[in-house]
Amino acid sequence: MPSRRQLTEEQLRIARAMRELRRGSAMQRFRERVYGHSALDMGQHDALEVIVALGEARMGDVAAALRVDPSTATRAVSRLEEAGLVERRRVDSDARAVVVAPTRAGTALYERAADTARAALADLFGRFDPDEQAALADLLDRLVTGLDDLVADGAGLPRASVSD
């Protein structure tokens, strides 16, 4: 068995695949296929997705769902607000509290992107038979959980939900 500093051939293959998923040209083309040439970046699309799913949310809820620092969520939401895709409003029961909700334009943009993403993912995952898809889902859930265990413990970071 290799030492902790040496990786097996399989571990090296996994590391290369993770790198390609993170920054490879195929992934860039896939993102363009899903999101088109939107003025929004991936973080803004993710924030919009969370806000549409929740209907309305406090900034802390958006940050927790995105697994980012609240200031990062606030910047993404500010850009979405500037683009007219979300709106902030005061909570009637607590004048200090603010929630963010999607506008009609934001919901429409999200739905168009979601339809395109579902079609692209169906094309991609259709290359695997149902048993392979189940195994891949299980392995990816374990990978996310393992990553959380490695970096989130003690760091105060929210943990991923395997149902995300």
Secondary structure, 3 states (H helix, E strand, C coil): CCCCCCCCHHHHHHHHHHHHHHHCHHHHHHHHHHHCCCCCCHHHHHHHHHHHHHCCEEHHHHHHHHCCCHHHHHHHHHHHHHCCCEEEEEECCEEEEEEEEECHHHHHHHHHHHHHHHHHHHHHHCCCCHHHHHHHHHHHHHHHHHHHHHHCCCCCCCCCCCCC
